[in-house]
Amino acid sequence: MQGRRNPSVGIAAFIYRSAPARVVFGEGSLRHLGRELEMLRMKRPLILCTPEQADDARAVAAALGEAQPSVFAEAVMHVPVAVVGAAVARARESDADGLVALGGGSATGLAKAMARELPLRILAIPTTYAGSEMTSIYGLTDGGEKRTGRDDRVLPATVLYDPALTLSLPAPLSASSGLNAVAHCVEALYAADGNPVVSLMAEEAIGALARGLPEVLRDPGALPGRERCLYGAWLAGMALNVVSMALHHKLCHVLGGSLNLPHAQTHAIVLPYAAAYNAPAAPEAMAAIRRALGAQDAAAGLHALGRALGVPKGLRELGVRASQLDRVADLAASQPYPNPRPLERTAIRELLQQAYEGDAPLPAQ
């Protein structure tokens, strides 16, 4: 964390900006959807989801009674601009006065992209641990390149967190989705614009997810582990919204956008190697990660958690070819952005090679 240190109290000066979202958390929260839509004055919302969740979205629409919202079930990973155009057209055709994003990052990301073009507010109903529902960060993919940005217009106005809705998320996807949330926290701990409040959220979230995810794998039908994970994902999203991300997220955006890789699995694989890269320049962050995981080494602890959760061992298991890593390294090092350790193209290429092979991360040189 960077900042001007006040010698009298030993705390760096910082700026903290809270997100003005309304959060309704707990089992059964979905039953409050009608009330929350009424509070937002949404009478004709368009429900967004992936094709896999179309039945769930139609059931939600039917439960709203007379409103009977339209459903757009074509959300996909990485938010292609063509899909955004089709969804915007549907919203205009149905005279939608709001957006309901049901699902994970794909549905929420589509709603955000639409909110940049239409003056519509978003109510998010997460069914994964993506955390993007708590941020003003958006992403779009066009021509194989993913670009991201921040815009207050895309921050959901209300978020319904109902752990019961994550029961349909298979345990392996729960693991990768949860590690994606952990990645938000790891980078928040060493963010150039970090602060003590965010660090508290991030460490608490890592601990909650590290405890909850193994519970989900042991007993996928039980709610306590899923509640813990959803709580951790909420805190991770809060942290992600306040600070800037660094090398890990840049690599994952390049990998996902250029190679069309699954978002959460990519984050889960790359995380320990990015942590090892930055470890020498971020000792306080690594100490917080060690505490949260109960591990002797932060990067090794993150790698061990991933192995225990059964995430893909390396990028090669996602279909990445070794010959593609040079271009990824070039793109990741091509534009400057804040990172604890200077961005060195050769070292980034080595990081990617380790992530490709999937063995335990080596200490940074």
Disulfide bonds with the S-S distance in Angstrom:
none
